[in-house]
Amino acid sequence: MMPEGVLLDVRELEPPEPLERVLEALCKLDSGQHIRMLIQRDPHLLYPILARDGYSHETRCTETGDYEILIWHSKD
């Protein structure tokens, strides 16, 4: 998908810290980069924020039951 990525592993954090961490990482995301977020639960509250702020995402459930979310600028 994107050539450069930022890994954000928030699986051990309790809400709302995962959301806070990903929003902080989004502020630093350059064009052409993506965030690969690993989290224990599907972050339903994150998706409307991403859409509102011009980001696209792809979510998949891993073999371990965690979620992997790729996030990138929609314009990329």
mmCIF file of the N, C-alpha and C atoms, coordinates in Angstrom:
data_MODEL
# 
_entry.id   MODEL 
# 
loop_
_atom_site.group_PDB 
_atom_site.id 
_atom_site.type_symbol 
_atom_site.label_atom_id 
_atom_site.label_alt_id 
_atom_site.label_comp_id 
_atom_site.label_asym_id 
_atom_site.label_entity_id 
_atom_site.label_seq_id 
_atom_site.pdbx_PDB_ins_code 
_atom_site.Cartn_x 
_atom_site.Cartn_y 
_atom_site.Cartn_z 
_atom_site.occupancy 
_atom_site.B_iso_or_equiv 
_atom_site.pdbx_formal_charge 
_atom_site.auth_seq_id 
_atom_site.auth_comp_id 
_atom_site.auth_asym_id 
_atom_site.auth_atom_id 
_atom_site.pdbx_PDB_model_num 
ATOM 1   N N  . MET A 1 1  ? 0.837   -1.187  0.000  1.00 0.00 ? 1  MET A N  1 
ATOM 2   C CA . MET A 1 1  ? 0.000   0.000   0.000  1.00 0.00 ? 1  MET A CA 1 
ATOM 3   C C  . MET A 1 1  ? 0.877   1.244   0.000  1.00 0.00 ? 1  MET A C  1 
ATOM 4   N N  . MET A 1 2  ? 1.311   1.755   1.144  1.00 0.00 ? 2  MET A N  1 
ATOM 5   C CA . MET A 1 2  ? 2.144   2.937   1.251  1.00 0.00 ? 2  MET A CA 1 
ATOM 6   C C  . MET A 1 2  ? 3.585   2.508   1.533  1.00 0.00 ? 2  MET A C  1 
ATOM 7   N N  . PRO A 1 3  ? 4.561   3.244   1.025  1.00 0.00 ? 3  PRO A N  1 
ATOM 8   C CA . PRO A 1 3  ? 5.947   2.837   1.206  1.00 0.00 ? 3  PRO A CA 1 
ATOM 9   C C  . PRO A 1 3  ? 6.470   3.012   2.627  1.00 0.00 ? 3  PRO A C  1 
ATOM 10  N N  . GLU A 1 4  ? 6.045   4.035   3.337  1.00 0.00 ? 4  GLU A N  1 
ATOM 11  C CA . GLU A 1 4  ? 6.544   4.307   4.673  1.00 0.00 ? 4  GLU A CA 1 
ATOM 12  C C  . GLU A 1 4  ? 5.432   4.159   5.688  1.00 0.00 ? 4  GLU A C  1 
ATOM 13  N N  . GLY A 1 5  ? 5.759   3.539   6.811  1.00 0.00 ? 5  GLY A N  1 
ATOM 14  C CA . GLY A 1 5  ? 4.746   3.354   7.827  1.00 0.00 ? 5  GLY A CA 1 
ATOM 15  C C  . GLY A 1 5  ? 5.263   3.638   9.222  1.00 0.00 ? 5  GLY A C  1 
ATOM 16  N N  . VAL A 1 6  ? 4.332   3.962   10.080 1.00 0.00 ? 6  VAL A N  1 
ATOM 17  C CA . VAL A 1 6  ? 4.594   4.189   11.494 1.00 0.00 ? 6  VAL A CA 1 
ATOM 18  C C  . VAL A 1 6  ? 3.833   3.126   12.251 1.00 0.00 ? 6  VAL A C  1 
ATOM 19  N N  . LEU A 1 7  ? 4.531   2.333   13.071 1.00 0.00 ? 7  LEU A N  1 
ATOM 20  C CA . LEU A 1 7  ? 3.874   1.309   13.874 1.00 0.00 ? 7  LEU A CA 1 
ATOM 21  C C  . LEU A 1 7  ? 3.427   1.929   15.182 1.00 0.00 ? 7  LEU A C  1 
ATOM 22  N N  . LEU A 1 8  ? 2.154   1.712   15.518 1.00 0.00 ? 8  LEU A N  1 
ATOM 23  C CA . LEU A 1 8  ? 1.582   2.214   16.758 1.00 0.00 ? 8  LEU A CA 1 
ATOM 24  C C  . LEU A 1 8  ? 0.916   1.035   17.457 1.00 0.00 ? 8  LEU A C  1 
ATOM 25  N N  . ASP A 1 9  ? 1.603   0.446   18.427 1.00 0.00 ? 9  ASP A N  1 
ATOM 26  C CA . ASP A 1 9  ? 1.097   -0.713  19.158 1.00 0.00 ? 9  ASP A CA 1 
ATOM 27  C C  . ASP A 1 9  ? 0.500   -0.235  20.474 1.00 0.00 ? 9  ASP A C  1 
ATOM 28  N N  . VAL A 1 10 ? -0.823  -0.222  20.543 1.00 0.00 ? 10 VAL A N  1 
ATOM 29  C CA . VAL A 1 10 ? -1.528  0.263   21.737 1.00 0.00 ? 10 VAL A CA 1 
ATOM 30  C C  . VAL A 1 10 ? -2.338  -0.848  22.398 1.00 0.00 ? 10 VAL A C  1 
ATOM 31  N N  . ARG A 1 11 ? -1.946  -2.077  22.135 1.00 0.00 ? 11 ARG A N  1 
ATOM 32  C CA . ARG A 1 11 ? -2.709  -3.222  22.650 1.00 0.00 ? 11 ARG A CA 1 
ATOM 33  C C  . ARG A 1 11 ? -2.765  -3.299  24.167 1.00 0.00 ? 11 ARG A C  1 
ATOM 34  N N  . GLU A 1 12 ? -1.772  -2.795  24.841 1.00 0.00 ? 12 GLU A N  1 
ATOM 35  C CA . GLU A 1 12 ? -1.734  -2.907  26.304 1.00 0.00 ? 12 GLU A CA 1 
ATOM 36  C C  . GLU A 1 12 ? -2.325  -1.688  27.021 1.00 0.00 ? 12 GLU A C  1 
ATOM 37  N N  . LEU A 1 13 ? -2.798  -0.714  26.259 1.00 0.00 ? 13 LEU A N  1 
ATOM 38  C CA . LEU A 1 13 ? -3.303  0.522   26.853 1.00 0.00 ? 13 LEU A CA 1 
ATOM 39  C C  . LEU A 1 13 ? -4.816  0.476   27.038 1.00 0.00 ? 13 LEU A C  1 
ATOM 40  N N  . GLU A 1 14 ? -5.275  1.144   28.075 1.00 0.00 ? 14 GLU A N  1 
ATOM 41  C CA . GLU A 1 14 ? -6.707  1.241   28.352 1.00 0.00 ? 14 GLU A CA 1 
ATOM 42  C C  . GLU A 1 14 ? -7.264  2.522   27.730 1.00 0.00 ? 14 GLU A C  1 
ATOM 43  N N  . PRO A 1 15 ? -8.539  2.480   27.317 1.00 0.00 ? 15 PRO A N  1 
ATOM 44  C CA . PRO A 1 15 ? -9.168  3.688   26.775 1.00 0.00 ? 15 PRO A CA 1 
ATOM 45  C C  . PRO A 1 15 ? -9.136  4.801   27.824 1.00 0.00 ? 15 PRO A C  1 
ATOM 46  N N  . PRO A 1 16 ? -8.977  6.004   27.396 1.00 0.00 ? 16 PRO A N  1 
ATOM 47  C CA . PRO A 1 16 ? -8.964  6.545   26.040 1.00 0.00 ? 16 PRO A CA 1 
ATOM 48  C C  . PRO A 1 16 ? -7.557  6.682   25.444 1.00 0.00 ? 16 PRO A C  1 
ATOM 49  N N  . GLU A 1 17 ? -6.538  6.131   26.109 1.00 0.00 ? 17 GLU A N  1 
ATOM 50  C CA . GLU A 1 17 ? -5.155  6.354   25.661 1.00 0.00 ? 17 GLU A CA 1 
ATOM 51  C C  . GLU A 1 17 ? -4.878  5.895   24.225 1.00 0.00 ? 17 GLU A C  1 
ATOM 52  N N  . PRO A 1 18 ? -5.410  4.748   23.757 1.00 0.00 ? 18 PRO A N  1 
ATOM 53  C CA . PRO A 1 18 ? -5.160  4.392   22.346 1.00 0.00 ? 18 PRO A CA 1 
ATOM 54  C C  . PRO A 1 18 ? -5.657  5.458   21.364 1.00 0.00 ? 18 PRO A C  1 
ATOM 55  N N  . LEU A 1 19 ? -6.834  6.002   21.623 1.00 0.00 ? 19 LEU A N  1 
ATOM 56  C CA . LEU A 1 19 ? -7.375  7.052   20.758 1.00 0.00 ? 19 LEU A CA 1 
ATOM 57  C C  . LEU A 1 19 ? -6.501  8.302   20.816 1.00 0.00 ? 19 LEU A C  1 
ATOM 58  N N  . GLU A 1 20 ? -6.072  8.672   22.004 1.00 0.00 ? 20 GLU A N  1 
ATOM 59  C CA . GLU A 1 20 ? -5.214  9.841   22.148 1.00 0.00 ? 20 GLU A CA 1 
ATOM 60  C C  . GLU A 1 20 ? -3.897  9.651   21.402 1.00 0.00 ? 20 GLU A C  1 
ATOM 61  N N  . ARG A 1 21 ? -3.321  8.460   21.495 1.00 0.00 ? 21 ARG A N  1 
ATOM 62  C CA . ARG A 1 21 ? -2.043  8.186   20.838 1.00 0.00 ? 21 ARG A CA 1 
ATOM 63  C C  . ARG A 1 21 ? -2.155  8.242   19.317 1.00 0.00 ? 21 ARG A C  1 
ATOM 64  N N  . VAL A 1 22 ? -3.233  7.671   18.771 1.00 0.00 ? 22 VAL A N  1 
ATOM 65  C CA . VAL A 1 22 ? -3.360  7.671   17.314 1.00 0.00 ? 22 VAL A CA 1 
ATOM 66  C C  . VAL A 1 22 ? -3.648  9.077   16.801 1.00 0.00 ? 22 VAL A C  1 
ATOM 67  N N  . LEU A 1 23 ? -4.421  9.860   17.528 1.00 0.00 ? 23 LEU A N  1 
ATOM 68  C CA . LEU A 1 23 ? -4.684  11.239  17.098 1.00 0.00 ? 23 LEU A CA 1 
ATOM 69  C C  . LEU A 1 23 ? -3.397  12.061  17.127 1.00 0.00 ? 23 LEU A C  1 
ATOM 70  N N  . GLU A 1 24 ? -2.546  11.827  18.117 1.00 0.00 ? 24 GLU A N  1 
ATOM 71  C CA . GLU A 1 24 ? -1.254  12.498  18.179 1.00 0.00 ? 24 GLU A CA 1 
ATOM 72  C C  . GLU A 1 24 ? -0.373  12.086  16.997 1.00 0.00 ? 24 GLU A C  1 
ATOM 73  N N  . ALA A 1 25 ? -0.373  10.802  16.677 1.00 0.00 ? 25 ALA A N  1 
ATOM 74  C CA . ALA A 1 25 ? 0.428   10.301  15.553 1.00 0.00 ? 25 ALA A CA 1 
ATOM 75  C C  . ALA A 1 25 ? -0.072  10.860  14.223 1.00 0.00 ? 25 ALA A C  1 
ATOM 76  N N  . LEU A 1 26 ? -1.379  11.038  14.087 1.00 0.00 ? 26 LEU A N  1 
ATOM 77  C CA . LEU A 1 26 ? -1.940  11.588  12.849 1.00 0.00 ? 26 LEU A CA 1 
ATOM 78  C C  . LEU A 1 26 ? -1.438  13.003  12.591 1.00 0.00 ? 26 LEU A C  1 
ATOM 79  N N  . CYS A 1 27 ? -1.240  13.774  13.644 1.00 0.00 ? 27 CYS A N  1 
ATOM 80  C CA . CYS A 1 27 ? -0.749  15.148  13.489 1.00 0.00 ? 27 CYS A CA 1 
ATOM 81  C C  . CYS A 1 27 ? 0.649   15.181  12.893 1.00 0.00 ? 27 CYS A C  1 
ATOM 82  N N  . LYS A 1 28 ? 1.408   14.103  13.069 1.00 0.00 ? 28 LYS A N  1 
ATOM 83  C CA . LYS A 1 28 ? 2.791   14.035  12.591 1.00 0.00 ? 28 LYS A CA 1 
ATOM 84  C C  . LYS A 1 28 ? 2.921   13.256  11.281 1.00 0.00 ? 28 LYS A C  1 
ATOM 85  N N  . LEU A 1 29 ? 1.805   12.755  10.753 1.00 0.00 ? 29 LEU A N  1 
ATOM 86  C CA . LEU A 1 29 ? 1.833   11.909  9.561  1.00 0.00 ? 29 LEU A CA 1 
ATOM 87  C C  . LEU A 1 29 ? 2.066   12.748  8.302  1.00 0.00 ? 29 LEU A C  1 
ATOM 88  N N  . ASP A 1 30 ? 3.102   12.409  7.573  1.00 0.00 ? 30 ASP A N  1 
ATOM 89  C CA . ASP A 1 30 ? 3.402   13.107  6.321  1.00 0.00 ? 30 ASP A CA 1 
ATOM 90  C C  . ASP A 1 30 ? 2.662   12.453  5.163  1.00 0.00 ? 30 ASP A C  1 
ATOM 91  N N  . SER A 1 31 ? 2.536   13.186  4.076  1.00 0.00 ? 31 SER A N  1 
ATOM 92  C CA . SER A 1 31 ? 1.948   12.643  2.860  1.00 0.00 ? 31 SER A CA 1 
ATOM 93  C C  . SER A 1 31 ? 2.769   11.441  2.406  1.00 0.00 ? 31 SER A C  1 
ATOM 94  N N  . GLY A 1 32 ? 2.098   10.379  2.013  1.00 0.00 ? 32 GLY A N  1 
ATOM 95  C CA . GLY A 1 32 ? 2.772   9.172   1.574  1.00 0.00 ? 32 GLY A CA 1 
ATOM 96  C C  . GLY A 1 32 ? 3.078   8.192   2.689  1.00 0.00 ? 32 GLY A C  1 
ATOM 97  N N  . GLN A 1 33 ? 2.837   8.578   3.929  1.00 0.00 ? 33 GLN A N  1 
ATOM 98  C CA . GLN A 1 33 ? 3.046   7.684   5.062  1.00 0.00 ? 33 GLN A CA 1 
ATOM 99  C C  . GLN A 1 33 ? 1.716   7.092   5.508  1.00 0.00 ? 33 GLN A C  1 
ATOM 100 N N  . HIS A 1 34 ? 1.808   6.018   6.280  1.00 0.00 ? 34 HIS A N  1 
ATOM 101 C CA . HIS A 1 34 ? 0.618   5.436   6.890  1.00 0.00 ? 34 HIS A CA 1 
ATOM 102 C C  . HIS A 1 34 ? 0.941   5.026   8.314  1.00 0.00 ? 34 HIS A C  1 
ATOM 103 N N  . ILE A 1 35 ? -0.090  4.858   9.099  1.00 0.00 ? 35 ILE A N  1 
ATOM 104 C CA . ILE A 1 35 ? 0.028   4.344   10.460 1.00 0.00 ? 35 ILE A CA 1 
ATOM 105 C C  . ILE A 1 35 ? -0.503  2.914   10.454 1.00 0.00 ? 35 ILE A C  1 
ATOM 106 N N  . ARG A 1 36 ? 0.238   2.020   11.042 1.00 0.00 ? 36 ARG A N  1 
ATOM 107 C CA . ARG A 1 36 ? -0.211  0.644   11.269 1.00 0.00 ? 36 ARG A CA 1 
ATOM 108 C C  . ARG A 1 36 ? -0.464  0.529   12.770 1.00 0.00 ? 36 ARG A C  1 
ATOM 109 N N  . MET A 1 37 ? -1.740  0.540   13.132 1.00 0.00 ? 37 MET A N  1 
ATOM 110 C CA . MET A 1 37 ? -2.145  0.539   14.532 1.00 0.00 ? 37 MET A CA 1 
ATOM 111 C C  . MET A 1 37 ? -2.547  -0.870  14.936 1.00 0.00 ? 37 MET A C  1 
ATOM 112 N N  . LEU A 1 38 ? -1.995  -1.349  16.045 1.00 0.00 ? 38 LEU A N  1 
ATOM 113 C CA . LEU A 1 38 ? -2.369  -2.643  16.604 1.00 0.00 ? 38 LEU A CA 1 
ATOM 114 C C  . LEU A 1 38 ? -3.110  -2.378  17.906 1.00 0.00 ? 38 LEU A C  1 
ATOM 115 N N  . ILE A 1 39 ? -4.313  -2.957  18.031 1.00 0.00 ? 39 ILE A N  1 
ATOM 116 C CA . ILE A 1 39 ? -5.170  -2.685  19.187 1.00 0.00 ? 39 ILE A CA 1 
ATOM 117 C C  . ILE A 1 39 ? -5.991  -3.936  19.509 1.00 0.00 ? 39 ILE A C  1 
ATOM 118 N N  . GLN A 1 40 ? -6.390  -4.073  20.761 1.00 0.00 ? 40 GLN A N  1 
ATOM 119 C CA . GLN A 1 40 ? -7.117  -5.268  21.198 1.00 0.00 ? 40 GLN A CA 1 
ATOM 120 C C  . GLN A 1 40 ? -8.587  -5.266  20.818 1.00 0.00 ? 40 GLN A C  1 
ATOM 121 N N  . ARG A 1 41 ? -9.146  -4.117  20.555 1.00 0.00 ? 41 ARG A N  1 
ATOM 122 C CA . ARG A 1 41 ? -10.582 -4.030  20.252 1.00 0.00 ? 41 ARG A CA 1 
ATOM 123 C C  . ARG A 1 41 ? -10.795 -3.161  19.022 1.00 0.00 ? 41 ARG A C  1 
ATOM 124 N N  . ASP A 1 42 ? -11.910 -3.338  18.388 1.00 0.00 ? 42 ASP A N  1 
ATOM 125 C CA . ASP A 1 42 ? -12.236 -2.535  17.209 1.00 0.00 ? 42 ASP A CA 1 
ATOM 126 C C  . ASP A 1 42 ? -12.581 -1.116  17.673 1.00 0.00 ? 42 ASP A C  1 
ATOM 127 N N  . PRO A 1 43 ? -11.803 -0.118  17.286 1.00 0.00 ? 43 PRO A N  1 
ATOM 128 C CA . PRO A 1 43 ? -12.007 1.250   17.785 1.00 0.00 ? 43 PRO A CA 1 
ATOM 129 C C  . PRO A 1 43 ? -13.092 2.008   17.022 1.00 0.00 ? 43 PRO A C  1 
ATOM 130 N N  . HIS A 1 44 ? -14.333 1.664   17.278 1.00 0.00 ? 44 HIS A N  1 
ATOM 131 C CA . HIS A 1 44 ? -15.466 2.255   16.558 1.00 0.00 ? 44 HIS A CA 1 
ATOM 132 C C  . HIS A 1 44 ? -15.501 3.780   16.629 1.00 0.00 ? 44 HIS A C  1 
ATOM 133 N N  . LEU A 1 45 ? -15.076 4.346   17.751 1.00 0.00 ? 45 LEU A N  1 
ATOM 134 C CA . LEU A 1 45 ? -15.109 5.809   17.887 1.00 0.00 ? 45 LEU A CA 1 
ATOM 135 C C  . LEU A 1 45 ? -14.081 6.502   16.995 1.00 0.00 ? 45 LEU A C  1 
ATOM 136 N N  . LEU A 1 46 ? -13.053 5.787   16.591 1.00 0.00 ? 46 LEU A N  1 
ATOM 137 C CA . LEU A 1 46 ? -12.004 6.370   15.762 1.00 0.00 ? 46 LEU A CA 1 
ATOM 138 C C  . LEU A 1 46 ? -12.461 6.619   14.322 1.00 0.00 ? 46 LEU A C  1 
ATOM 139 N N  . TYR A 1 47 ? -13.255 5.736   13.780 1.00 0.00 ? 47 TYR A N  1 
ATOM 140 C CA . TYR A 1 47 ? -13.600 5.789   12.352 1.00 0.00 ? 47 TYR A CA 1 
ATOM 141 C C  . TYR A 1 47 ? -14.280 7.090   11.915 1.00 0.00 ? 47 TYR A C  1 
ATOM 142 N N  . PRO A 1 48 ? -15.268 7.608   12.653 1.00 0.00 ? 48 PRO A N  1 
ATOM 143 C CA . PRO A 1 48 ? -15.864 8.888   12.234 1.00 0.00 ? 48 PRO A CA 1 
ATOM 144 C C  . PRO A 1 48 ? -14.875 10.053  12.301 1.00 0.00 ? 48 PRO A C  1 
ATOM 145 N N  . ILE A 1 49 ? -13.940 9.995   13.243 1.00 0.00 ? 49 ILE A N  1 
ATOM 146 C CA . ILE A 1 49 ? -12.925 11.036  13.353 1.00 0.00 ? 49 ILE A CA 1 
ATOM 147 C C  . ILE A 1 49 ? -12.011 10.999  12.131 1.00 0.00 ? 49 ILE A C  1 
ATOM 148 N N  . LEU A 1 50 ? -11.619 9.801   11.737 1.00 0.00 ? 50 LEU A N  1 
ATOM 149 C CA . LEU A 1 50 ? -10.774 9.661   10.553 1.00 0.00 ? 50 LEU A CA 1 
ATOM 150 C C  . LEU A 1 50 ? -11.465 10.217  9.312  1.00 0.00 ? 50 LEU A C  1 
ATOM 151 N N  . ALA A 1 51 ? -12.720 9.858   9.128  1.00 0.00 ? 51 ALA A N  1 
ATOM 152 C CA . ALA A 1 51 ? -13.484 10.331  7.962  1.00 0.00 ? 51 ALA A CA 1 
ATOM 153 C C  . ALA A 1 51 ? -13.612 11.857  7.973  1.00 0.00 ? 51 ALA A C  1 
ATOM 154 N N  . ARG A 1 52 ? -13.918 12.399  9.124  1.00 0.00 ? 52 ARG A N  1 
ATOM 155 C CA . ARG A 1 52 ? -14.086 13.851  9.260  1.00 0.00 ? 52 ARG A CA 1 
ATOM 156 C C  . ARG A 1 52 ? -12.800 14.603  8.933  1.00 0.00 ? 52 ARG A C  1 
ATOM 157 N N  . ASP A 1 53 ? -11.668 14.024  9.330  1.00 0.00 ? 53 ASP A N  1 
ATOM 158 C CA . ASP A 1 53 ? -10.380 14.712  9.185  1.00 0.00 ? 53 ASP A CA 1 
ATOM 159 C C  . ASP A 1 53 ? -9.627  14.357  7.906  1.00 0.00 ? 53 ASP A C  1 
ATOM 160 N N  . GLY A 1 54 ? -10.254 13.592  6.997  1.00 0.00 ? 54 GLY A N  1 
ATOM 161 C CA . GLY A 1 54 ? -9.654  13.339  5.696  1.00 0.00 ? 54 GLY A CA 1 
ATOM 162 C C  . GLY A 1 54 ? -8.703  12.156  5.628  1.00 0.00 ? 54 GLY A C  1 
ATOM 163 N N  . TYR A 1 55 ? -8.949  11.151  6.460  1.00 0.00 ? 55 TYR A N  1 
ATOM 164 C CA . TYR A 1 55 ? -8.126  9.945   6.449  1.00 0.00 ? 55 TYR A CA 1 
ATOM 165 C C  . TYR A 1 55 ? -8.948  8.748   5.992  1.00 0.00 ? 55 TYR A C  1 
ATOM 166 N N  . SER A 1 56 ? -8.276  7.816   5.362  1.00 0.00 ? 56 SER A N  1 
ATOM 167 C CA . SER A 1 56 ? -8.877  6.534   4.993  1.00 0.00 ? 56 SER A CA 1 
ATOM 168 C C  . SER A 1 56 ? -8.292  5.473   5.905  1.00 0.00 ? 56 SER A C  1 
ATOM 169 N N  . HIS A 1 57 ? -8.991  4.358   6.010  1.00 0.00 ? 57 HIS A N  1 
ATOM 170 C CA . HIS A 1 57 ? -8.472  3.283   6.850  1.00 0.00 ? 57 HIS A CA 1 
ATOM 171 C C  . HIS A 1 57 ? -8.918  1.934   6.308  1.00 0.00 ? 57 HIS A C  1 
ATOM 172 N N  . GLU A 1 58 ? -8.193  0.928   6.728  1.00 0.00 ? 58 GLU A N  1 
ATOM 173 C CA . GLU A 1 58 ? -8.522  -0.458  6.404  1.00 0.00 ? 58 GLU A CA 1 
ATOM 174 C C  . GLU A 1 58 ? -8.310  -1.249  7.693  1.00 0.00 ? 58 GLU A C  1 
ATOM 175 N N  . THR A 1 59 ? -9.310  -2.012  8.103  1.00 0.00 ? 59 THR A N  1 
ATOM 176 C CA . THR A 1 59 ? -9.248  -2.757  9.356  1.00 0.00 ? 59 THR A CA 1 
ATOM 177 C C  . THR A 1 59 ? -9.344  -4.242  9.085  1.00 0.00 ? 59 THR A C  1 
ATOM 178 N N  . ARG A 1 60 ? -8.516  -4.999  9.810  1.00 0.00 ? 60 ARG A N  1 
ATOM 179 C CA . ARG A 1 60 ? -8.624  -6.453  9.730  1.00 0.00 ? 60 ARG A CA 1 
ATOM 180 C C  . ARG A 1 60 ? -8.378  -7.041  11.112 1.00 0.00 ? 60 ARG A C  1 
ATOM 181 N N  . CYS A 1 61 ? -9.033  -8.156  11.368 1.00 0.00 ? 61 CYS A N  1 
ATOM 182 C CA . CYS A 1 61 ? -8.837  -8.890  12.612 1.00 0.00 ? 61 CYS A CA 1 
ATOM 183 C C  . CYS A 1 61 ? -7.705  -9.895  12.371 1.00 0.00 ? 61 CYS A C  1 
ATOM 184 N N  . THR A 1 62 ? -6.733  -9.928  13.282 1.00 0.00 ? 62 THR A N  1 
ATOM 185 C CA . THR A 1 62 ? -5.589  -10.821 13.130 1.00 0.00 ? 62 THR A CA 1 
ATOM 186 C C  . THR A 1 62 ? -5.915  -12.204 13.681 1.00 0.00 ? 62 THR A C  1 
ATOM 187 N N  . GLU A 1 63 ? -5.008  -13.122 13.465 1.00 0.00 ? 63 GLU A N  1 
ATOM 188 C CA . GLU A 1 63 ? -5.191  -14.491 13.958 1.00 0.00 ? 63 GLU A CA 1 
ATOM 189 C C  . GLU A 1 63 ? -5.265  -14.554 15.481 1.00 0.00 ? 63 GLU A C  1 
ATOM 190 N N  . THR A 1 64 ? -4.658  -13.579 16.155 1.00 0.00 ? 64 THR A N  1 
ATOM 191 C CA . THR A 1 64 ? -4.659  -13.557 17.624 1.00 0.00 ? 64 THR A CA 1 
ATOM 192 C C  . THR A 1 64 ? -5.909  -12.888 18.197 1.00 0.00 ? 64 THR A C  1 
ATOM 193 N N  . GLY A 1 65 ? -6.761  -12.354 17.328 1.00 0.00 ? 65 GLY A N  1 
ATOM 194 C CA . GLY A 1 65 ? -7.978  -11.682 17.781 1.00 0.00 ? 65 GLY A CA 1 
ATOM 195 C C  . GLY A 1 65 ? -7.801  -10.192 17.983 1.00 0.00 ? 65 GLY A C  1 
ATOM 196 N N  . ASP A 1 66 ? -6.588  -9.692  17.768 1.00 0.00 ? 66 ASP A N  1 
ATOM 197 C CA . ASP A 1 66 ? -6.352  -8.248  17.831 1.00 0.00 ? 66 ASP A CA 1 
ATOM 198 C C  . ASP A 1 66 ? -6.800  -7.620  16.511 1.00 0.00 ? 66 ASP A C  1 
ATOM 199 N N  . TYR A 1 67 ? -6.776  -6.306  16.466 1.00 0.00 ? 67 TYR A N  1 
ATOM 200 C CA . TYR A 1 67 ? -7.126  -5.586  15.244 1.00 0.00 ? 67 TYR A CA 1 
ATOM 201 C C  . TYR A 1 67 ? -5.901  -4.848  14.717 1.00 0.00 ? 67 TYR A C  1 
ATOM 202 N N  . GLU A 1 68 ? -5.766  -4.873  13.410 1.00 0.00 ? 68 GLU A N  1 
ATOM 203 C CA . GLU A 1 68 ? -4.723  -4.122  12.721 1.00 0.00 ? 68 GLU A CA 1 
ATOM 204 C C  . GLU A 1 68 ? -5.433  -3.105  11.836 1.00 0.00 ? 68 GLU A C  1 
ATOM 205 N N  . ILE A 1 69 ? -5.115  -1.821  12.045 1.00 0.00 ? 69 ILE A N  1 
ATOM 206 C CA . ILE A 1 69 ? -5.751  -0.764  11.283 1.00 0.00 ? 69 ILE A CA 1 
ATOM 207 C C  . ILE A 1 69 ? -4.674  0.017   10.551 1.00 0.00 ? 69 ILE A C  1 
ATOM 208 N N  . LEU A 1 70 ? -4.797  0.097   9.242  1.00 0.00 ? 70 LEU A N  1 
ATOM 209 C CA . LEU A 1 70 ? -3.922  0.942   8.441  1.00 0.00 ? 70 LEU A CA 1 
ATOM 210 C C  . LEU A 1 70 ? -4.654  2.255   8.196  1.00 0.00 ? 70 LEU A C  1 
ATOM 211 N N  . ILE A 1 71 ? -3.959  3.363   8.429  1.00 0.00 ? 71 ILE A N  1 
ATOM 212 C CA . ILE A 1 71 ? -4.554  4.690   8.295  1.00 0.00 ? 71 ILE A CA 1 
ATOM 213 C C  . ILE A 1 71 ? -3.648  5.543   7.419  1.00 0.00 ? 71 ILE A C  1 
ATOM 214 N N  . TRP A 1 72 ? -4.234  6.246   6.458  1.00 0.00 ? 72 TRP A N  1 
ATOM 215 C CA . TRP A 1 72 ? -3.457  7.106   5.571  1.00 0.00 ? 72 TRP A CA 1 
ATOM 216 C C  . TRP A 1 72 ? -4.314  8.302   5.158  1.00 0.00 ? 72 TRP A C  1 
ATOM 217 N N  . HIS A 1 73 ? -3.632  9.339   4.654  1.00 0.00 ? 73 HIS A N  1 
ATOM 218 C CA . HIS A 1 73 ? -4.341  10.511  4.133  1.00 0.00 ? 73 HIS A CA 1 
ATOM 219 C C  . HIS A 1 73 ? -5.182  10.077  2.934  1.00 0.00 ? 73 HIS A C  1 
ATOM 220 N N  . SER A 1 74 ? -6.427  10.454  2.893  1.00 0.00 ? 74 SER A N  1 
ATOM 221 C CA . SER A 1 74 ? -7.317  10.062  1.783  1.00 0.00 ? 74 SER A CA 1 
ATOM 222 C C  . SER A 1 74 ? -6.787  10.542  0.434  1.00 0.00 ? 74 SER A C  1 
ATOM 223 N N  . LYS A 1 75 ? -6.102  11.651  0.415  1.00 0.00 ? 75 LYS A N  1 
ATOM 224 C CA . LYS A 1 75 ? -5.609  12.209  -0.849 1.00 0.00 ? 75 LYS A CA 1 
ATOM 225 C C  . LYS A 1 75 ? -4.438  11.413  -1.425 1.00 0.00 ? 75 LYS A C  1 
ATOM 226 N N  . ASP A 1 76 ? -3.841  10.531  -0.610 1.00 0.00 ? 76 ASP A N  1 
ATOM 227 C CA . ASP A 1 76 ? -2.688  9.735   -1.083 1.00 0.00 ? 76 ASP A CA 1 
ATOM 228 C C  . ASP A 1 76 ? -3.200  8.658   -1.961 1.00 0.00 ? 76 ASP A C  1 
# 
